[in-house]
């Protein structure tokens, strides 16, 4: 699955995405839950928790730009 950012907060946190293959909208919270569950559709992404407690998702580092979040 390829995600594209469609909404971000005032601080720049990506808060909503669209699945580029299906057009389905995915919130940050939904994406985090699916990553935590081990959903294979989210296998290219990982959850990151900053020291200040803010949680976000990013593409796993694999040198493949085709699966990066746009």
C-alpha positions as CSV (number, residue, x, y, z in Angstrom):
1,X,0.0,0.0,0.0
2,X,1.2,3.5,-0.8
3,X,0.2,6.4,1.4
4,X,0.1,10.1,0.4
5,X,-0.3,12.9,3.0
6,X,-3.5,14.9,2.5
7,X,-3.7,16.8,5.8
8,X,-1.3,18.0,8.4
9,X,-1.5,19.9,11.7
10,X,-0.3,23.4,12.2
11,X,3.0,22.0,13.5
12,X,3.5,19.9,10.4
13,X,2.4,16.5,11.8
14,X,0.9,14.3,9.1
15,X,-2.6,13.6,10.4
16,X,-4.4,12.1,7.3
17,X,-3.4,10.1,4.4
18,X,-4.9,8.6,1.3
19,X,-4.2,5.1,0.0
20,X,-3.0,5.8,-3.5
21,X,-4.2,2.5,-4.8
22,X,-7.8,2.6,-3.5
23,X,-8.4,6.2,-2.7
24,X,-9.5,5.4,0.8
25,X,-8.7,8.0,3.5
26,X,-6.7,6.8,6.5
27,X,-6.2,8.9,9.7
28,X,-2.9,8.9,11.6
29,X,-4.6,7.0,14.4
30,X,-6.0,4.3,12.1
31,X,-2.5,3.9,10.5
32,X,-0.9,3.6,13.9
33,X,-3.4,0.9,15.0
34,X,-2.8,-1.1,11.9
35,X,0.9,-0.9,12.3
36,X,0.6,-2.0,15.9
37,X,-1.6,-4.9,14.9
38,X,1.0,-6.1,12.4
39,X,-1.3,-5.6,9.4
40,X,0.9,-6.6,6.4
41,X,-0.6,-3.9,4.2
42,X,1.3,-1.4,6.5
43,X,4.5,-3.5,6.4
44,X,6.4,-0.7,4.6
45,X,5.7,1.8,7.5
46,X,6.8,2.1,11.1
47,X,5.5,4.0,14.1
48,X,7.9,6.4,15.8
49,X,7.4,8.1,19.2
50,X,9.3,11.3,19.7
51,X,10.8,12.1,23.2
52,X,8.0,14.7,23.6
53,X,5.4,11.9,23.2
54,X,4.2,12.7,19.7
55,X,3.6,9.6,17.7
56,X,3.9,9.6,13.9
57,X,4.5,7.1,11.1
58,X,7.2,7.0,8.4
59,X,8.4,4.7,5.7
60,X,10.8,2.0,6.7
61,X,14.3,2.8,5.6
62,X,14.9,0.4,2.6
63,X,16.5,2.7,-0.1
64,X,13.3,2.3,-2.2
65,X,11.7,5.7,-2.9
66,X,8.7,4.0,-4.5
67,X,7.2,3.1,-1.1
68,X,7.9,6.4,0.7
69,X,5.1,8.5,2.1
70,X,4.6,11.4,-0.3
